[in-house]
């Protein structure tokens, strides 16, 4: 694959730095859960790489599930409405759940999902987001584990896409020609 710079992208977070931060988050999670089983919920598709790396770092009994959502109103007036397009395979009742997300932007997706999942009676419910773009926040979200706070730029790589491209870039990069 051509280098990010050859594709007109600017590296924001190198993979080595992301790897190091994911390790730190895993240690923090291990301290918080003290050997208890943990259930990770990955929000498709962008969080798949973060999930895969975090999962392999965690020295705890871990299970995983996946959920997919589509949001309305993105790019225009956000309605805050989110539709589940693929639901979880199993009940989360009584489980220690962490929602794993790649990026927290307006907060609409996580705000909605957090409320939906909370209503399904998990024992505990937390959120881990690799990237946080606070400048764009519309809805507040209780995030427990944040990888990096980033500026208001359009980012791709490490699972994040632009028109389904670039998810396979190891680094998180800025697309300078696209507005956030
Ligand atoms: C992105 C990202 C989050 C959401 C964050 O998903 O993965 O799920 O947007 O935005 P918000 O905080 O403004 O709600 P996207 O809709 O691009 O889907 P994808 O993960 O399948 O690429």
Backbone and ligand atoms as CSV (ligand in chain L), in Angstrom:
chain,resi,resn,atom,element,x,y,z
A,1,UNK,N,N,0.855,-1.206,0.000
A,1,UNK,CA,C,0.000,0.000,0.000
A,1,UNK,C,C,0.890,1.256,0.000
A,2,UNK,N,N,0.579,2.269,-0.841
A,2,UNK,CA,C,1.397,3.484,-0.859
A,2,UNK,C,C,1.362,4.183,0.494
A,3,UNK,N,N,2.437,4.927,0.790
A,3,UNK,CA,C,2.492,5.662,2.060
A,3,UNK,C,C,1.377,6.699,2.114
A,4,UNK,N,N,0.998,7.068,3.367
A,4,UNK,CA,C,-0.076,8.044,3.551
A,4,UNK,C,C,0.217,9.324,2.777
A,5,UNK,N,N,1.485,9.804,2.867
A,5,UNK,CA,C,1.826,11.071,2.215
A,5,UNK,C,C,1.656,10.972,0.697
A,6,UNK,N,N,1.886,9.773,0.160
A,6,UNK,CA,C,1.730,9.600,-1.290
A,6,UNK,C,C,0.251,9.602,-1.697
A,7,UNK,N,N,-0.619,9.400,-0.721
A,7,UNK,CA,C,-2.059,9.424,-1.025
A,7,UNK,C,C,-2.670,10.766,-0.641
A,8,UNK,N,N,-1.852,11.754,-0.368
A,8,UNK,CA,C,-2.347,13.090,-0.021
A,8,UNK,C,C,-2.853,13.179,1.400
A,9,UNK,N,N,-2.451,12.246,2.248
A,9,UNK,CA,C,-2.912,12.243,3.638
A,9,UNK,C,C,-1.796,12.717,4.564
A,10,UNK,N,N,-2.197,13.237,5.717
A,10,UNK,CA,C,-1.215,13.696,6.702
A,10,UNK,C,C,-1.342,12.831,7.952
A,11,UNK,N,N,-0.241,12.231,8.365
A,11,UNK,CA,C,-0.310,11.351,9.534
A,11,UNK,C,C,-0.579,12.177,10.798
A,12,UNK,N,N,-1.594,11.768,11.532
A,12,UNK,CA,C,-1.908,12.434,12.804
A,12,UNK,C,C,-1.393,11.587,13.975
A,13,UNK,N,N,-1.675,10.289,13.932
A,13,UNK,CA,C,-1.236,9.386,15.001
A,13,UNK,C,C,-0.593,8.158,14.367
A,14,UNK,N,N,0.680,7.960,14.632
A,14,UNK,CA,C,1.365,6.789,14.086
A,14,UNK,C,C,0.888,5.520,14.796
A,15,UNK,N,N,0.978,4.425,14.068
A,15,UNK,CA,C,0.489,3.163,14.617
A,15,UNK,C,C,1.217,2.789,15.912
A,16,UNK,N,N,2.519,3.095,15.976
A,16,UNK,CA,C,3.282,2.746,17.188
A,16,UNK,C,C,2.718,3.485,18.411
A,17,UNK,N,N,2.323,4.720,18.197
A,17,UNK,CA,C,1.760,5.521,19.297
A,17,UNK,C,C,0.376,4.990,19.688
A,18,UNK,N,N,-0.397,4.605,18.686
A,18,UNK,CA,C,-1.733,4.047,18.961
A,18,UNK,C,C,-1.577,2.747,19.756
A,19,UNK,N,N,-0.622,1.908,19.313
A,19,UNK,CA,C,-0.411,0.614,19.980
A,19,UNK,C,C,-0.069,0.824,21.459
A,20,UNK,N,N,0.802,1.791,21.687
A,20,UNK,CA,C,1.219,2.087,23.064
A,20,UNK,C,C,0.028,2.561,23.911
A,21,UNK,N,N,-0.801,3.403,23.314
A,21,UNK,CA,C,-1.962,3.941,24.041
A,21,UNK,C,C,-3.000,2.840,24.298
A,22,UNK,N,N,-3.178,1.946,23.321
A,22,UNK,CA,C,-4.136,0.840,23.500
A,22,UNK,C,C,-3.670,-0.046,24.662
A,23,UNK,N,N,-2.349,-0.251,24.746
A,23,UNK,CA,C,-1.799,-1.029,25.881
A,23,UNK,C,C,-2.119,-0.349,27.205
A,24,UNK,N,N,-1.929,0.970,27.252
A,24,UNK,CA,C,-2.211,1.708,28.500
A,24,UNK,C,C,-3.685,1.568,28.884
A,25,UNK,N,N,-4.563,1.689,27.874
A,25,UNK,CA,C,-6.001,1.560,28.154
A,25,UNK,C,C,-6.315,0.166,28.684
A,26,UNK,N,N,-5.682,-0.842,28.098
A,26,UNK,CA,C,-5.919,-2.222,28.538
A,26,UNK,C,C,-5.499,-2.392,30.002
A,27,UNK,N,N,-4.358,-1.813,30.379
A,27,UNK,CA,C,-3.899,-1.925,31.773
A,27,UNK,C,C,-4.902,-1.229,32.706
A,28,UNK,N,N,-5.397,-0.070,32.269
A,28,UNK,CA,C,-6.374,0.682,33.065
A,28,UNK,C,C,-7.660,-0.142,33.255
A,29,UNK,N,N,-8.100,-0.763,32.175
A,29,UNK,CA,C,-9.320,-1.595,32.238
A,29,UNK,C,C,-9.093,-2.797,33.161
A,30,UNK,N,N,-7.922,-3.412,33.047
A,30,UNK,CA,C,-7.619,-4.565,33.918
A,30,UNK,C,C,-7.649,-4.162,35.392
A,31,UNK,N,N,-7.108,-2.985,35.675
A,31,UNK,CA,C,-7.121,-2.511,37.073
A,31,UNK,C,C,-8.554,-2.284,37.548
A,32,UNK,N,N,-9.377,-1.705,36.664
A,32,UNK,CA,C,-10.756,-1.376,37.042
A,32,UNK,C,C,-11.620,-2.621,37.249
A,33,UNK,N,N,-11.397,-3.668,36.467
A,33,UNK,CA,C,-12.278,-4.840,36.527
A,33,UNK,C,C,-11.710,-5.968,37.382
A,34,UNK,N,N,-10.466,-5.865,37.766
A,34,UNK,CA,C,-9.835,-6.803,38.724
A,34,UNK,C,C,-10.174,-8.273,38.467
A,35,UNK,N,N,-9.949,-8.745,37.279
A,35,UNK,CA,C,-10.127,-10.164,36.970
A,35,UNK,C,C,-11.546,-10.588,36.631
A,36,UNK,N,N,-12.505,-9.656,36.737
A,36,UNK,CA,C,-13.897,-10.010,36.412
A,36,UNK,C,C,-14.074,-10.186,34.900
A,37,UNK,N,N,-15.003,-11.056,34.487
A,37,UNK,CA,C,-15.265,-11.210,33.050
A,37,UNK,C,C,-15.823,-9.917,32.455
A,38,UNK,N,N,-15.447,-9.699,31.216
A,38,UNK,CA,C,-15.790,-8.454,30.537
A,38,UNK,C,C,-16.410,-8.783,29.173
A,39,UNK,N,N,-17.401,-7.981,28.787
A,39,UNK,CA,C,-18.074,-8.204,27.505
A,39,UNK,C,C,-17.884,-6.950,26.655
A,40,UNK,N,N,-17.148,-7.066,25.568
A,40,UNK,CA,C,-16.886,-5.906,24.715
A,40,UNK,C,C,-17.891,-5.875,23.568
A,41,UNK,N,N,-18.472,-4.694,23.337
A,41,UNK,CA,C,-19.396,-4.527,22.210
A,41,UNK,C,C,-18.772,-3.570,21.209
A,42,UNK,N,N,-18.519,-4.084,20.023
A,42,UNK,CA,C,-17.882,-3.296,18.967
A,42,UNK,C,C,-18.951,-2.660,18.085
A,43,UNK,N,N,-18.852,-1.351,17.888
A,43,UNK,CA,C,-19.778,-0.673,16.979
A,43,UNK,C,C,-19.174,-0.720,15.574
A,44,UNK,N,N,-19.839,-1.458,14.711
A,44,UNK,CA,C,-19.343,-1.626,13.326
A,44,UNK,C,C,-19.558,-0.346,12.541
A,45,UNK,N,N,-18.716,-0.086,11.505
A,45,UNK,CA,C,-17.582,-0.934,11.207
A,45,UNK,C,C,-16.290,-0.365,11.771
A,46,UNK,N,N,-16.272,0.955,11.969
A,46,UNK,CA,C,-15.014,1.650,12.238
A,46,UNK,C,C,-14.216,1.132,13.423
A,47,UNK,N,N,-14.914,0.585,14.433
A,47,UNK,CA,C,-14.203,0.201,15.664
A,47,UNK,C,C,-13.551,-1.174,15.578
A,48,UNK,N,N,-13.657,-1.839,14.420
A,48,UNK,CA,C,-13.197,-3.235,14.359
A,48,UNK,C,C,-11.695,-3.375,14.630
A,49,UNK,N,N,-10.898,-2.425,14.190
A,49,UNK,CA,C,-9.446,-2.542,14.388
A,49,UNK,C,C,-9.089,-2.261,15.850
A,50,UNK,N,N,-9.695,-1.233,16.398
A,50,UNK,CA,C,-9.473,-0.900,17.815
A,50,UNK,C,C,-9.894,-2.082,18.682
A,51,UNK,N,N,-11.053,-2.657,18.382
A,51,UNK,CA,C,-11.551,-3.815,19.137
A,51,UNK,C,C,-10.538,-4.948,19.071
A,52,UNK,N,N,-10.061,-5.231,17.867
A,52,UNK,CA,C,-9.149,-6.373,17.683
A,52,UNK,C,C,-7.867,-6.172,18.490
A,53,UNK,N,N,-7.355,-4.961,18.514
A,53,UNK,CA,C,-6.112,-4.695,19.247
A,53,UNK,C,C,-6.345,-4.672,20.759
A,54,UNK,N,N,-7.425,-4.019,21.179
A,54,UNK,CA,C,-7.726,-3.935,22.612
A,54,UNK,C,C,-7.986,-5.332,23.188
A,55,UNK,N,N,-8.748,-6.103,22.458
A,55,UNK,CA,C,-9.111,-7.464,22.865
A,55,UNK,C,C,-7.867,-8.304,23.125
A,56,UNK,N,N,-6.894,-8.202,22.238
A,56,UNK,CA,C,-5.696,-9.039,22.379
A,56,UNK,C,C,-4.770,-8.547,23.471
A,57,UNK,N,N,-4.956,-7.315,23.891
A,57,UNK,CA,C,-4.133,-6.771,24.976
A,57,UNK,C,C,-4.678,-7.127,26.354
A,58,UNK,N,N,-5.970,-7.419,26.434
A,58,UNK,CA,C,-6.610,-7.565,27.741
A,58,UNK,C,C,-6.343,-8.930,28.373
A,59,UNK,N,N,-5.806,-8.883,29.582
A,59,UNK,CA,C,-5.569,-10.145,30.301
A,59,UNK,C,C,-6.719,-10.348,31.289
A,60,UNK,N,N,-7.887,-10.557,30.738
A,60,UNK,CA,C,-9.115,-10.786,31.507
A,60,UNK,C,C,-9.942,-11.789,30.704
A,61,UNK,N,N,-10.909,-12.470,31.342
A,61,UNK,CA,C,-11.822,-13.294,30.542
A,61,UNK,C,C,-12.736,-12.363,29.734
A,62,UNK,N,N,-12.619,-12.384,28.429
A,62,UNK,CA,C,-13.341,-11.412,27.591
A,62,UNK,C,C,-14.204,-12.118,26.553
A,63,UNK,N,N,-15.442,-11.623,26.388
A,63,UNK,CA,C,-16.280,-12.068,25.278
A,63,UNK,C,C,-16.596,-10.838,24.428
A,64,UNK,N,N,-17.024,-11.073,23.198
A,64,UNK,CA,C,-17.299,-9.935,22.303
A,64,UNK,C,C,-18.632,-10.111,21.583
A,65,UNK,N,N,-19.192,-8.992,21.196
A,65,UNK,CA,C,-20.383,-8.989,20.338
A,65,UNK,C,C,-20.298,-7.738,19.460
A,66,UNK,N,N,-21.148,-7.688,18.458
A,66,UNK,CA,C,-21.064,-6.602,17.480
A,66,UNK,C,C,-22.443,-5.998,17.264
A,67,UNK,N,N,-22.450,-4.700,17.034
A,67,UNK,CA,C,-23.706,-4.015,16.740
A,67,UNK,C,C,-23.421,-3.020,15.615
A,68,UNK,N,N,-24.396,-2.846,14.731
A,68,UNK,CA,C,-24.214,-1.872,13.644
A,68,UNK,C,C,-25.367,-0.892,13.668
A,69,UNK,N,N,-25.059,0.363,13.433
A,69,UNK,CA,C,-26.095,1.397,13.449
A,69,UNK,C,C,-25.963,2.276,12.208
A,70,UNK,N,N,-27.064,2.886,11.844
A,70,UNK,CA,C,-26.962,3.917,10.812
A,70,UNK,C,C,-27.607,5.165,11.380
A,71,UNK,N,N,-26.948,6.289,11.181
A,71,UNK,CA,C,-27.479,7.517,11.763
A,71,UNK,C,C,-28.063,8.390,10.673
A,72,UNK,N,N,-29.112,9.078,11.027
A,72,UNK,CA,C,-29.753,10.007,10.102
A,72,UNK,C,C,-29.261,11.408,10.390
A,73,UNK,N,N,-29.286,12.246,9.387
A,73,UNK,CA,C,-29.034,13.664,9.627
A,73,UNK,C,C,-27.578,14.052,9.660
A,74,UNK,N,N,-26.673,13.095,9.396
A,74,UNK,CA,C,-25.248,13.437,9.430
A,74,UNK,C,C,-24.900,14.420,8.327
A,75,UNK,N,N,-24.159,15.437,8.665
A,75,UNK,CA,C,-23.740,16.412,7.660
A,75,UNK,C,C,-24.754,17.534,7.503
A,76,UNK,N,N,-25.987,17.296,7.903
A,76,UNK,CA,C,-26.973,18.377,7.889
A,76,UNK,C,C,-27.399,18.606,9.340
A,77,UNK,N,N,-28.648,18.883,9.566
A,77,UNK,CA,C,-29.097,19.064,10.944
A,77,UNK,C,C,-29.251,17.699,11.602
A,78,UNK,N,N,-28.421,17.392,12.565
A,78,UNK,CA,C,-28.492,16.050,13.124
A,78,UNK,C,C,-29.787,15.840,13.896
A,79,UNK,N,N,-30.541,14.837,13.529
A,79,UNK,CA,C,-31.804,14.568,14.210
A,79,UNK,C,C,-31.551,13.816,15.502
A,80,UNK,N,N,-30.359,13.231,15.612
A,80,UNK,CA,C,-30.061,12.450,16.807
A,80,UNK,C,C,-30.651,11.065,16.732
A,81,UNK,N,N,-31.289,10.781,15.603
A,81,UNK,CA,C,-31.927,9.481,15.489
A,81,UNK,C,C,-30.940,8.466,14.940
A,82,UNK,N,N,-30.893,7.334,15.593
A,82,UNK,CA,C,-29.972,6.284,15.176
A,82,UNK,C,C,-30.769,4.994,15.047
A,83,UNK,N,N,-30.501,4.257,13.999
A,83,UNK,CA,C,-31.243,3.002,13.787
A,83,UNK,C,C,-30.275,1.834,13.898
A,84,UNK,N,N,-30.667,0.807,14.636
A,84,UNK,CA,C,-29.821,-0.384,14.741
A,84,UNK,C,C,-30.050,-1.231,13.490
A,85,UNK,N,N,-28.996,-1.471,12.730
A,85,UNK,CA,C,-29.129,-2.269,11.499
A,85,UNK,C,C,-28.669,-3.710,11.716
A,86,UNK,N,N,-27.865,-3.931,12.754
A,86,UNK,CA,C,-27.509,-5.296,13.160
A,86,UNK,C,C,-27.437,-5.288,14.672
A,87,UNK,N,N,-28.329,-6.056,15.289
A,87,UNK,CA,C,-28.365,-6.038,16.753
A,87,UNK,C,C,-27.373,-7.060,17.326
A,88,UNK,N,N,-27.210,-7.002,18.629
A,88,UNK,CA,C,-26.328,-7.937,19.320
A,88,UNK,C,C,-26.847,-9.363,19.167
A,89,UNK,N,N,-25.940,-10.325,19.262
A,89,UNK,CA,C,-26.356,-11.729,19.180
A,89,UNK,C,C,-26.852,-12.243,20.524
A,90,UNK,N,N,-26.313,-11.688,21.619
A,90,UNK,CA,C,-26.695,-12.233,22.926
A,90,UNK,C,C,-27.113,-11.137,23.896
A,91,UNK,N,N,-27.838,-11.567,24.915
A,91,UNK,CA,C,-28.289,-10.631,25.964
A,91,UNK,C,C,-27.084,-10.107,26.748
A,92,UNK,N,N,-27.187,-8.864,27.212
A,92,UNK,CA,C,-26.103,-8.305,28.026
A,92,UNK,C,C,-26.519,-8.182,29.491
A,93,UNK,N,N,-27.680,-8.725,29.817
A,93,UNK,CA,C,-28.179,-8.613,31.187
A,93,UNK,C,C,-27.172,-9.202,32.186
A,94,UNK,N,N,-26.815,-8.422,33.182
A,94,UNK,CA,C,-25.923,-8.886,34.236
A,94,UNK,C,C,-24.446,-8.893,33.875
A,95,UNK,N,N,-24.092,-8.410,32.684
A,95,UNK,CA,C,-22.680,-8.459,32.258
A,95,UNK,C,C,-21.976,-7.122,32.483
A,96,UNK,N,N,-20.666,-7.195,32.647
A,96,UNK,CA,C,-19.826,-5.994,32.653
A,96,UNK,C,C,-19.523,-5.657,31.196
A,97,UNK,N,N,-20.153,-4.592,30.698
A,97,UNK,CA,C,-20.073,-4.281,29.271
A,97,UNK,C,C,-19.239,-3.025,29.026
A,98,UNK,N,N,-18.380,-3.111,28.026
A,98,UNK,CA,C,-17.722,-1.894,27.529
A,98,UNK,C,C,-18.069,-1.749,26.052
A,99,UNK,N,N,-18.626,-0.607,25.700
A,99,UNK,CA,C,-18.890,-0.287,24.291
A,99,UNK,C,C,-17.578,0.210,23.694
A,100,UNK,N,N,-17.168,-0.396,22.586
A,100,UNK,CA,C,-15.899,-0.021,21.962
A,100,UNK,C,C,-16.195,0.752,20.678
A,101,UNK,N,N,-15.732,1.992,20.641
A,101,UNK,CA,C,-16.032,2.880,19.513
A,101,UNK,C,C,-14.722,3.470,18.972
A,102,UNK,N,N,-14.681,3.720,17.674
A,102,UNK,CA,C,-13.455,4.293,17.110
A,102,UNK,C,C,-13.382,5.795,17.364
A,103,UNK,N,N,-14.503,6.493,17.131
A,103,UNK,CA,C,-14.452,7.952,17.271
A,103,UNK,C,C,-15.749,8.500,17.853
A,104,UNK,N,N,-15.579,9.424,18.760
A,104,UNK,CA,C,-16.699,10.148,19.359
A,104,UNK,C,C,-16.682,11.537,18.736
A,105,UNK,N,N,-17.722,11.810,17.955
A,105,UNK,CA,C,-17.754,13.031,17.160
A,105,UNK,C,C,-18.876,13.919,17.724
A,106,UNK,N,N,-20.049,13.923,17.092
A,106,UNK,CA,C,-21.159,14.690,17.657
A,106,UNK,C,C,-21.663,14.072,18.955
A,107,UNK,N,N,-21.440,12.767,19.108
A,107,UNK,CA,C,-21.920,12.063,20.302
A,107,UNK,C,C,-23.297,11.451,20.113
A,108,UNK,N,N,-23.904,11.689,18.961
A,108,UNK,CA,C,-25.277,11.212,18.731
A,108,UNK,C,C,-25.354,9.686,18.763
A,109,UNK,N,N,-24.394,9.040,18.110
A,109,UNK,CA,C,-24.423,7.575,18.039
A,109,UNK,C,C,-24.294,6.975,19.445
A,110,UNK,N,N,-23.270,7.405,20.167
A,110,UNK,CA,C,-23.026,6.809,21.483
A,110,UNK,C,C,-24.089,7.205,22.502
A,111,UNK,N,N,-24.584,8.415,22.406
A,111,UNK,CA,C,-25.628,8.848,23.324
A,111,UNK,C,C,-26.846,7.930,23.192
A,112,UNK,N,N,-27.201,7.636,21.953
A,112,UNK,CA,C,-28.356,6.775,21.689
A,112,UNK,C,C,-28.072,5.341,22.143
A,113,UNK,N,N,-26.928,4.822,21.699
A,113,UNK,CA,C,-26.616,3.421,22.014
A,113,UNK,C,C,-26.472,3.188,23.509
A,114,UNK,N,N,-25.873,4.141,24.188
A,114,UNK,CA,C,-25.682,3.997,25.629
A,114,UNK,C,C,-27.041,3.827,26.318
A,115,UNK,N,N,-27.996,4.645,25.902
A,115,UNK,CA,C,-29.325,4.572,26.533
A,115,UNK,C,C,-30.019,3.248,26.212
A,116,UNK,N,N,-29.907,2.817,24.950
A,116,UNK,CA,C,-30.525,1.548,24.543
A,116,UNK,C,C,-29.909,0.382,25.328
A,117,UNK,N,N,-28.584,0.372,25.391
A,117,UNK,CA,C,-27.911,-0.758,26.043
A,117,UNK,C,C,-28.124,-0.728,27.556
A,118,UNK,N,N,-28.187,0.466,28.129
A,118,UNK,CA,C,-28.448,0.592,29.564
A,118,UNK,C,C,-29.817,-0.010,29.909
A,119,UNK,N,N,-30.778,0.149,29.006
A,119,UNK,CA,C,-32.126,-0.377,29.266
A,119,UNK,C,C,-32.161,-1.911,29.229
A,120,UNK,N,N,-31.084,-2.521,28.738
A,120,UNK,CA,C,-31.038,-3.988,28.695
A,120,UNK,C,C,-30.386,-4.592,29.945
A,121,UNK,N,N,-30.227,-3.756,30.957
A,121,UNK,CA,C,-29.800,-4.182,32.301
A,121,UNK,C,C,-28.441,-4.884,32.396
A,122,UNK,N,N,-27.385,-4.293,31.836
A,122,UNK,CA,C,-26.062,-4.852,32.107
A,122,UNK,C,C,-25.698,-4.597,33.568
A,123,UNK,N,N,-24.734,-5.366,34.092
A,123,UNK,CA,C,-24.291,-5.106,35.471
A,123,UNK,C,C,-23.603,-3.739,35.515
A,124,UNK,N,N,-22.695,-3.514,34.577
A,124,UNK,CA,C,-22.054,-2.202,34.435
A,124,UNK,C,C,-21.959,-1.894,32.942
A,125,UNK,N,N,-21.940,-0.601,32.622
A,125,UNK,CA,C,-21.842,-0.201,31.212
A,125,UNK,C,C,-20.873,0.968,31.098
A,126,UNK,N,N,-19.785,0.747,30.357
A,126,UNK,CA,C,-18.811,1.815,30.152
A,126,UNK,C,C,-18.554,1.978,28.657
A,127,UNK,N,N,-17.832,3.042,28.338
A,127,UNK,CA,C,-17.519,3.325,26.935
A,127,UNK,C,C,-16.019,3.526,26.772
A,128,UNK,N,N,-15.461,2.896,25.749
A,128,UNK,CA,C,-14.065,3.150,25.367
A,128,UNK,C,C,-14.067,3.693,23.948
A,129,UNK,N,N,-13.526,4.887,23.768
A,129,UNK,CA,C,-13.441,5.476,22.426
A,129,UNK,C,C,-11.981,5.795,22.130
A,130,UNK,N,N,-11.496,5.327,20.999
A,130,UNK,CA,C,-10.094,5.592,20.676
A,130,UNK,C,C,-9.862,7.078,20.454
A,131,UNK,N,N,-10.763,7.704,19.687
A,131,UNK,CA,C,-10.585,9.118,19.345
A,131,UNK,C,C,-11.757,9.940,19.857
A,132,UNK,N,N,-11.453,11.129,20.302
A,132,UNK,CA,C,-12.491,12.040,20.785
A,132,UNK,C,C,-12.277,13.397,20.114
A,133,UNK,N,N,-13.335,13.851,19.427
A,133,UNK,CA,C,-13.273,15.144,18.743
A,133,UNK,C,C,-14.223,16.097,19.466
A,134,UNK,N,N,-13.812,16.667,20.590
A,134,UNK,CA,C,-14.743,17.435,21.440
A,134,UNK,C,C,-15.351,18.649,20.755
A,135,UNK,N,N,-14.662,19.212,19.770
A,135,UNK,CA,C,-15.161,20.427,19.108
A,135,UNK,C,C,-16.513,20.204,18.434
A,136,UNK,N,N,-16.827,18.968,18.102
A,136,UNK,CA,C,-18.057,18.692,17.344
A,136,UNK,C,C,-19.215,18.190,18.206
A,137,UNK,N,N,-19.006,18.140,19.511
A,137,UNK,CA,C,-20.003,17.489,20.369
A,137,UNK,C,C,-21.348,18.204,20.383
A,138,UNK,N,N,-22.403,17.442,20.194
A,138,UNK,CA,C,-23.772,17.947,20.315
A,138,UNK,C,C,-24.443,17.323,21.544
A,139,UNK,N,N,-24.236,16.013,21.710
A,139,UNK,CA,C,-24.806,15.293,22.867
A,139,UNK,C,C,-23.678,14.817,23.771
A,140,UNK,N,N,-23.844,15.033,25.056
A,140,UNK,CA,C,-22.829,14.556,25.996
A,140,UNK,C,C,-22.886,13.044,26.144
A,141,UNK,N,N,-21.738,12.467,26.308
A,141,UNK,CA,C,-21.632,11.015,26.425
A,141,UNK,C,C,-20.667,10.702,27.573
A,142,UNK,N,N,-21.045,9.765,28.453
A,142,UNK,CA,C,-20.153,9.430,29.569
A,142,UNK,C,C,-19.054,8.459,29.133
A,143,UNK,N,N,-17.929,8.986,28.667
A,143,UNK,CA,C,-16.851,8.121,28.189
A,143,UNK,C,C,-15.860,7.852,29.321
A,144,UNK,N,N,-15.536,6.585,29.503
A,144,UNK,CA,C,-14.651,6.199,30.595
A,144,UNK,C,C,-13.200,6.054,30.144
A,145,UNK,N,N,-13.008,5.597,28.916
A,145,UNK,CA,C,-11.653,5.367,28.413
A,145,UNK,C,C,-11.502,6.074,27.060
A,146,UNK,N,N,-10.602,7.046,26.997
A,146,UNK,CA,C,-10.367,7.774,25.748
A,146,UNK,C,C,-8.917,7.588,25.339
A,147,UNK,N,N,-8.711,7.258,24.054
A,147,UNK,CA,C,-7.345,7.104,23.556
A,147,UNK,C,C,-6.681,8.452,23.347
A,148,UNK,N,N,-7.251,9.250,22.464
A,148,UNK,CA,C,-6.660,10.548,22.117
A,148,UNK,C,C,-7.756,11.581,21.868
A,149,UNK,N,N,-7.548,12.776,22.337
A,149,UNK,CA,C,-8.386,13.913,21.916
A,149,UNK,C,C,-7.754,14.457,20.646
A,150,UNK,N,N,-8.575,14.661,19.619
A,150,UNK,CA,C,-8.013,15.124,18.345
A,150,UNK,C,C,-8.705,16.403,17.888
A,151,UNK,N,N,-8.032,17.172,17.009
A,151,UNK,CA,C,-8.644,18.408,16.510
A,151,UNK,C,C,-9.780,18.108,15.524
A,152,UNK,N,N,-10.492,19.156,15.175
A,152,UNK,CA,C,-11.655,19.031,14.288
A,152,UNK,C,C,-11.207,18.878,12.834
A,153,UNK,N,N,-10.745,17.676,12.499
A,153,UNK,CA,C,-10.307,17.401,11.127
A,153,UNK,C,C,-10.887,16.063,10.703
A,154,UNK,N,N,-10.986,15.850,9.385
A,154,UNK,CA,C,-11.539,14.580,8.901
A,154,UNK,C,C,-10.440,13.528,8.933
A,155,UNK,N,N,-10.651,12.496,9.731
A,155,UNK,CA,C,-9.594,11.485,9.901
A,155,UNK,C,C,-9.997,10.122,9.343
A,156,UNK,N,N,-8.986,9.429,8.857
A,156,UNK,CA,C,-9.181,8.077,8.307
A,156,UNK,C,C,-8.072,7.167,8.840
A,157,UNK,N,N,-8.219,5.887,8.563
A,157,UNK,CA,C,-7.198,4.917,8.940
A,157,UNK,C,C,-7.518,4.260,10.262
A,158,UNK,N,N,-6.833,3.141,10.560
A,158,UNK,CA,C,-7.039,2.379,11.783
A,158,UNK,C,C,-8.550,2.105,11.974
A,159,UNK,N,N,-9.201,1.740,10.887
A,159,UNK,CA,C,-10.625,1.394,10.943
A,159,UNK,C,C,-11.545,2.466,10.394
A,160,UNK,N,N,-11.087,3.727,10.403
A,160,UNK,CA,C,-11.966,4.816,9.941
A,160,UNK,C,C,-11.852,4.988,8.423
A,161,UNK,N,N,-12.972,5.324,7.816
A,161,UNK,CA,C,-13.006,5.374,6.351
A,161,UNK,C,C,-13.384,6.739,5.798
A,162,UNK,N,N,-13.128,6.867,4.516
A,162,UNK,CA,C,-13.711,7.961,3.722
A,162,UNK,C,C,-14.287,7.270,2.494
A,163,UNK,N,N,-15.628,7.177,2.437
A,163,UNK,CA,C,-16.268,6.433,1.353
A,163,UNK,C,C,-15.776,5.002,1.301
A,164,UNK,N,N,-15.646,4.389,2.473
A,164,UNK,CA,C,-15.214,2.987,2.653
A,164,UNK,C,C,-13.731,2.742,2.351
A,165,UNK,N,N,-12.987,3.777,1.982
A,165,UNK,CA,C,-11.539,3.602,1.760
A,165,UNK,C,C,-10.752,3.889,3.034
A,166,UNK,N,N,-9.537,3.474,3.047
A,166,UNK,CA,C,-8.517,3.818,4.056
A,166,UNK,C,C,-8.656,3.113,5.406
A,167,UNK,N,N,-9.661,2.240,5.569
A,167,UNK,CA,C,-9.792,1.583,6.881
A,167,UNK,C,C,-8.537,0.785,7.221
A,168,UNK,N,N,-7.831,0.325,6.182
A,168,UNK,CA,C,-6.668,-0.543,6.398
A,168,UNK,C,C,-5.357,0.211,6.623
A,169,UNK,N,N,-5.385,1.536,6.648
A,169,UNK,CA,C,-4.156,2.270,6.975
A,169,UNK,C,C,-3.799,2.031,8.439
A,170,UNK,N,N,-2.547,1.733,8.750
A,170,UNK,CA,C,-2.165,1.496,10.155
A,170,UNK,C,C,-2.186,2.763,11.007
A,171,UNK,N,N,-1.913,3.910,10.393
A,171,UNK,CA,C,-1.905,5.180,11.126
A,171,UNK,C,C,-3.272,5.866,11.022
A,172,UNK,N,N,-3.555,6.769,11.960
A,172,UNK,CA,C,-4.710,7.666,11.801
A,172,UNK,C,C,-4.204,8.898,11.057
A,173,UNK,N,N,-4.866,9.207,9.945
A,173,UNK,CA,C,-4.399,10.301,9.081
A,173,UNK,C,C,-5.511,11.314,8.828
A,174,UNK,N,N,-5.086,12.534,8.539
A,174,UNK,CA,C,-6.035,13.591,8.177
A,174,UNK,C,C,-6.153,13.642,6.659
A,175,UNK,N,N,-7.397,13.774,6.171
A,175,UNK,CA,C,-7.618,14.022,4.746
A,175,UNK,C,C,-7.770,15.538,4.609
A,176,UNK,N,N,-6.734,16.246,4.172
A,176,UNK,CA,C,-6.783,17.710,4.214
A,176,UNK,C,C,-7.867,18.313,3.323
A,177,UNK,N,N,-8.283,17.587,2.287
A,177,UNK,CA,C,-9.236,18.152,1.349
A,177,UNK,C,C,-10.687,18.006,1.785
A,178,UNK,N,N,-10.919,17.279,2.869
A,178,UNK,CA,C,-12.295,17.035,3.307
A,178,UNK,C,C,-12.561,17.764,4.621
A,179,UNK,N,N,-13.701,18.430,4.685
A,179,UNK,CA,C,-14.072,19.098,5.939
A,179,UNK,C,C,-14.583,18.077,6.933
A,180,UNK,N,N,-14.294,18.315,8.211
A,180,UNK,CA,C,-14.717,17.360,9.260
A,180,UNK,C,C,-16.228,17.283,9.357
L,1,LIG,C1,C,-18.694,6.899,12.715
L,1,LIG,C2,C,-17.949,6.362,13.907
L,1,LIG,C3,C,-18.960,6.406,15.019
L,1,LIG,C4,C,-19.814,7.586,14.652
L,1,LIG,C5,C,-19.413,8.755,15.494
L,1,LIG,O1,O,-19.410,5.858,12.152
L,1,LIG,O2,O,-17.510,5.044,13.686
L,1,LIG,O3,O,-19.756,5.256,15.072
L,1,LIG,O4,O,-19.568,7.884,13.274
L,1,LIG,O5,O,-20.124,9.888,15.114
L,1,LIG,P1,P,-21.091,10.707,16.087
L,1,LIG,O6,O,-20.387,10.853,17.409
L,1,LIG,O7,O,-21.218,11.998,15.340
L,1,LIG,O8,O,-22.374,9.969,16.202
L,1,LIG,P2,P,-19.919,5.873,10.642
L,1,LIG,O9,O,-21.351,6.309,10.623
L,1,LIG,O10,O,-18.963,6.634,9.790
L,1,LIG,O11,O,-19.899,4.325,10.270
L,1,LIG,P3,P,-18.677,3.279,10.163
L,1,LIG,O12,O,-18.124,3.095,11.567
L,1,LIG,O13,O,-19.323,2.055,9.647
L,1,LIG,O14,O,-17.658,3.862,9.221
